[in-house]
Amino acid sequence: MVDGESDAVNPAQTGTKAAALYRLNIPAGGSVTLQLRLCERAMTPATEFDAVFAQRILEADAFYQTIIALNPVQAQIQRQALAGLLWSKQFYYYVVPEWLQGDPAFPPPPEERLSGRNHHWQHLYARDVLSMPDKWEYPWFAAWDAAFHMLPFAELDPDFAKEQLLLFLREWYMHPNGQIPAYEWKFSDVNPPVHAWACWRVYKIAAPAGERDREFLERCFQKLLLNFTWWVNRKDSEGHNLFAGGFLGLDNIGIFDRSQPLPDGQRLEQADGTAWMAFYALTMLNMALELAQRPDGTVNTAYEDMASKFFEHFVQIVDAINTVGDEGLWDEEDGFYYDELHAEGQPPLALRTRSLVGLLPLIAVELLDEGRIAKLPGFKKRMDWFLQHRADLAHHVSYCVKGGTHGHRLLAIPSRERLERLLGYLLDEKEFLSPFGIRSLSKYHEGHPYRLHLTGGDLTVSYVPGESDSHMFGGNSNWRGPVWFPIAYLIVEALERYHHFYGSDFTVELPTGSGKRVTLQGAANEISRRLCRLFEPDATGHRPCHNGDARYAGDPAWKDLLLFHEYFHADTGRGCGASHQTGWTALVARLVRKS
């Protein structure tokens, strides 16, 4: 293989790596272009390299013109974000039993490995091309990251988006108990349950109404039932419809590591865990309603029944987060949702950190179309019965509020009054509204750190807009201030749904205290605009994400290169964390349209 040296090849005739060796003399300041094509031995090597590349560039330009903006600045952001998604696809090979047993060509691993990390996932057989968070820093899948990747992928390559979402639900990934594997480091960690939402959104994005892939949706729904049941059985410890779940992807956002057991038998009821489950139930309700009505107009009663189940489950979760123990996880004095710490014989302790944890109840909102309900008599009958017999919920819950601008009923966690109070925080530049999106922790805590004494010491949370100042979760990510795209995107979509119901009569101050009022659609557009601003050049060519680095503003080799970081400094826009995490930051390609 190398100059005919057969002994240079692995004698076992196995392996995955090869290399081509060229010896070249390149003068100072000179360059050499090597033209290489991998082909079968019998094939004729291509010679028209320049012509082939020119043709492929024309084809790529023609394709992207169908899905990106006309504005050249916006088009550049979109195209590089989408190209980065393609670049982040990678072959991933991790078969748990093989890893536990070790490489047969090497000494056996220590005995402890058999009871170590991921040993409960011996069914997992990953040998697929997957969308990675970042091929350099995170070259493995993360299930909740991948869910967000698939929305821009649905425009770029809808078949891949659907296949990827189904893959994580297949029996060689999903645990027999229904849990979706989180990521390589620890499959049994608990990420936010966004997979159903991604399936639903990809179903709608990938094709127009009347042409959508119902088989894909049905395949997703059946397996998601297992995952939803796993959540209900494992993460609602008291059976009160108030959920925990651990860190839930938000790493160090809590005052302590929420994935670790608490001392002295204490337990945590999480505003975000409960909001995620309400959001999950609403998504499953949407899917069931879609599948209950066949294209020929007949009703599939099996899915009609499931729609009733998820409708009632949603209302029960919303009732719990708003009313259990008088106010649930809502704090009337502050007008915010907080996690609560429970200890035997003690009143619940609200953990008063204003963070995305308390804003996440905003995203659990959906509209029920009156026309669709009328075509599903079994669902309508059960819903009317339930509303009549649980009329006590109406005081606290925006469920099935009639009206709006398009003949819908509203399902949401916060009532209109509570929604207005939450939006006061969200749209306040001294709280959550950053020049570049939504802060993960309120800027209020910059001057007012939250402190708590627990067994073992004093704990503090303060506003840190850039890299983490704590070692929690390795210290390489930070949810105590910076801007992150995934939750911001969900909030933008939620504001659009609220606007679709309330219409132009519902306005909010933006920014809070400015006296300037906008609709909720206007608020969604403004948040989108601020997120997009991270990547837009100013008059000198500088972009906030590059933090003033002159190469990206003036050097011809660098100035058109965009880096889609993991997260962003909330006050300056500087990119932080993994520098090639195009994954969920590629959501900017969709936000460009909203801005």
Secondary structure as the mmCIF struct_conf table of DSSP 4:
data_model
#
loop_
_struct_conf.conf_type_id
_struct_conf.id
_struct_conf.beg_label_comp_id
_struct_conf.beg_label_asym_id
_struct_conf.beg_label_seq_id
_struct_conf.end_label_comp_id
_struct_conf.end_label_asym_id
_struct_conf.end_label_seq_id
TURN_TY1_P TURN_TY1_P1 ASP A 3 GLY A 4
HELX_RH_3T_P HELX_RH_3T_P1 SER A 6 ALA A 8
BEND BEND1 VAL A 9 VAL A 9
TURN_TY1_P TURN_TY1_P2 PRO A 11 ALA A 12
BEND BEND2 THR A 16 THR A 16
TURN_TY1_P TURN_TY1_P3 ALA A 28 GLY A 29
TURN_TY1_P TURN_TY1_P4 ARG A 41 ALA A 42
BEND BEND3 MET A 43 MET A 43
HELX_LH_PP_P HELX_LH_PP_P1 THR A 44 ALA A 46
HELX_RH_AL_P HELX_RH_AL_P1 PHE A 49 TYR A 64
TURN_TY1_P TURN_TY1_P5 GLN A 65 ILE A 67
BEND BEND4 ILE A 68 ILE A 68
BEND BEND5 LEU A 70 ASN A 71
HELX_RH_AL_P HELX_RH_AL_P2 PRO A 72 TRP A 87
TURN_TY1_P TURN_TY1_P6 SER A 88 SER A 88
STRN STRN1 LYS A 89 VAL A 95
HELX_RH_AL_P HELX_RH_AL_P3 VAL A 96 GLN A 101
TURN_TY1_P TURN_TY1_P7 PRO A 104 ALA A 105
BEND BEND6 PHE A 106 PHE A 106
HELX_LH_PP_P HELX_LH_PP_P2 PRO A 107 PRO A 110
HELX_RH_3T_P HELX_RH_3T_P2 GLU A 111 SER A 115
BEND BEND7 GLY A 116 GLY A 116
TURN_TY1_P TURN_TY1_P8 ARG A 117 HIS A 120
TURN_TY1_P TURN_TY1_P9 GLN A 122 HIS A 123
STRN STRN2 TYR A 125 SER A 131
BEND BEND8 PRO A 133 PRO A 133
STRN STRN3 ASP A 134 ASP A 134
TURN_TY1_P TURN_TY1_P10 LYS A 135 GLU A 137
STRN STRN4 TYR A 138 TYR A 138
BEND BEND9 TRP A 140 TRP A 140
STRN STRN5 ALA A 142 ALA A 142
HELX_RH_AL_P HELX_RH_AL_P4 ALA A 143 LEU A 156
HELX_RH_AL_P HELX_RH_AL_P5 PRO A 158 LEU A 167
TURN_TY1_P TURN_TY1_P11 PHE A 168 LEU A 169
BEND BEND10 ARG A 170 ARG A 170
TURN_TY1_P TURN_TY1_P12 GLU A 171 TYR A 173
BEND BEND11 MET A 174 MET A 174
TURN_TY1_P TURN_TY1_P13 PRO A 176 ASN A 177
BEND BEND12 GLY A 178 GLY A 178
HELX_LH_PP_P HELX_LH_PP_P3 GLN A 179 PRO A 181
STRN STRN6 TYR A 183 TYR A 183
TURN_TY1_P TURN_TY1_P14 GLU A 184 TRP A 185
TURN_TY1_P TURN_TY1_P15 PHE A 187 SER A 188
BEND BEND13 ASP A 189 ASP A 189
HELX_RH_AL_P HELX_RH_AL_P6 HIS A 195 ILE A 205
BEND BEND14 ALA A 206 ALA A 207
TURN_TY1_P TURN_TY1_P16 ALA A 209 GLY A 210
BEND BEND15 GLU A 211 GLU A 211
HELX_RH_AL_P HELX_RH_AL_P7 ARG A 214 LYS A 235
TURN_TY1_P TURN_TY1_P17 SER A 237 GLU A 238
BEND BEND16 GLY A 239 ASN A 241
TURN_TY1_P TURN_TY1_P18 GLY A 246 GLY A 249
TURN_TY1_P TURN_TY1_P19 ASP A 251 ASN A 252
BEND BEND17 GLY A 254 PHE A 256
TURN_TY1_P TURN_TY1_P20 ARG A 258 SER A 259
BEND BEND18 GLN A 260 GLN A 260
HELX_LH_PP_P HELX_LH_PP_P4 PRO A 261 LEU A 262
HELX_RH_3T_P HELX_RH_3T_P3 PRO A 263 GLY A 265
STRN STRN7 ARG A 267 GLU A 269
HELX_RH_AL_P HELX_RH_AL_P8 ALA A 271 ALA A 292
STRN STRN8 GLN A 293 GLN A 293
TURN_TY1_P TURN_TY1_P21 PRO A 295 ASP A 296
BEND BEND19 GLY A 297 GLY A 297
STRN STRN9 VAL A 299 VAL A 299
HELX_RH_AL_P HELX_RH_AL_P9 THR A 301 THR A 323
TURN_TY1_P TURN_TY1_P22 VAL A 324 LEU A 329
STRN STRN10 TRP A 330 ASP A 331
TURN_TY1_P TURN_TY1_P23 GLU A 332 GLY A 335
STRN STRN11 PHE A 336 TYR A 337
STRN STRN12 ASP A 339 HIS A 342
TURN_TY1_P TURN_TY1_P24 GLU A 344 GLY A 345
BEND BEND20 GLN A 346 GLN A 346
STRN STRN13 LEU A 349 LEU A 351
STRN STRN14 SER A 355 SER A 355
HELX_RH_AL_P HELX_RH_AL_P10 LEU A 356 LEU A 359
HELX_RH_3T_P HELX_RH_3T_P4 LEU A 360 ILE A 363
STRN STRN15 VAL A 365 ASP A 369
HELX_RH_AL_P HELX_RH_AL_P11 GLU A 370 ALA A 374
TURN_TY1_P TURN_TY1_P25 LYS A 375 LYS A 375
HELX_RH_AL_P HELX_RH_AL_P12 PRO A 377 HIS A 389
TURN_TY1_P TURN_TY1_P26 ARG A 390 ARG A 390
HELX_RH_3T_P HELX_RH_3T_P5 ALA A 391 HIS A 395
TURN_TY1_P TURN_TY1_P27 HIS A 396 HIS A 396
STRN STRN16 SER A 398 GLY A 403
TURN_TY1_P TURN_TY1_P28 GLY A 404 GLY A 407
STRN STRN17 HIS A 408 ALA A 412
BEND BEND21 ILE A 413 PRO A 414
HELX_RH_AL_P HELX_RH_AL_P13 ARG A 416 LEU A 426
TURN_TY1_P TURN_TY1_P29 LEU A 427 LEU A 427
TURN_TY1_P TURN_TY1_P30 GLU A 429 PHE A 432
STRN STRN18 LEU A 433 SER A 434
TURN_TY1_P TURN_TY1_P31 PRO A 435 PHE A 436
STRN STRN19 GLY A 437 ILE A 438
STRN STRN20 ARG A 439 ARG A 439
BEND BEND22 SER A 440 SER A 440
STRN STRN21 LEU A 441 LEU A 441
TURN_TY1_P TURN_TY1_P32 LYS A 443 LYS A 443
HELX_RH_AL_P HELX_RH_AL_P14 TYR A 444 GLY A 447
BEND BEND23 HIS A 448 HIS A 448
STRN STRN22 TYR A 450 LEU A 454
TURN_TY1_P TURN_TY1_P33 THR A 455 GLY A 456
STRN STRN23 GLY A 457 VAL A 461
BEND BEND24 GLY A 466 GLU A 467
BEND BEND25 ASP A 469 SER A 470
HELX_RH_3T_P HELX_RH_3T_P6 MET A 472 GLY A 475
BEND BEND26 ASN A 476 ASN A 476
BEND BEND27 ARG A 480 GLY A 481
STRN STRN24 VAL A 483 VAL A 483
HELX_RH_AL_P HELX_RH_AL_P15 PHE A 485 TYR A 502
HELX_RH_3T_P HELX_RH_3T_P7 GLY A 503 ASP A 505
STRN STRN25 THR A 507 GLU A 509
BEND BEND28 LEU A 510 PRO A 511
TURN_TY1_P TURN_TY1_P34 THR A 512 GLY A 513
BEND BEND29 SER A 514 GLY A 515
STRN STRN26 ARG A 517 THR A 519
HELX_RH_AL_P HELX_RH_AL_P16 LEU A 520 ARG A 533
TURN_TY1_P TURN_TY1_P35 LEU A 534 PHE A 535
TURN_TY1_P TURN_TY1_P36 ALA A 539 THR A 540
BEND BEND30 GLY A 541 GLY A 541
HELX_RH_3T_P HELX_RH_3T_P8 PRO A 544 HIS A 546
TURN_TY1_P TURN_TY1_P37 ASN A 547 GLY A 548
TURN_TY1_P TURN_TY1_P38 ALA A 550 ALA A 550
HELX_RH_AL_P HELX_RH_AL_P17 ARG A 551 GLY A 554
TURN_TY1_P TURN_TY1_P39 PRO A 556 ASP A 560
BEND BEND31 GLU A 566 GLU A 566
STRN STRN27 TYR A 567 PHE A 568
TURN_TY1_P TURN_TY1_P40 ALA A 570 THR A 572
STRN STRN28 GLY A 575 CYS A 576
BEND BEND32 GLY A 577 GLY A 577
TURN_TY1_P TURN_TY1_P41 SER A 579 HIS A 580
HELX_RH_AL_P HELX_RH_AL_P18 THR A 582 THR A 585
TURN_TY1_P TURN_TY1_P42 ALA A 586 LEU A 587
HELX_RH_AL_P HELX_RH_AL_P19 VAL A 588 LYS A 594
#
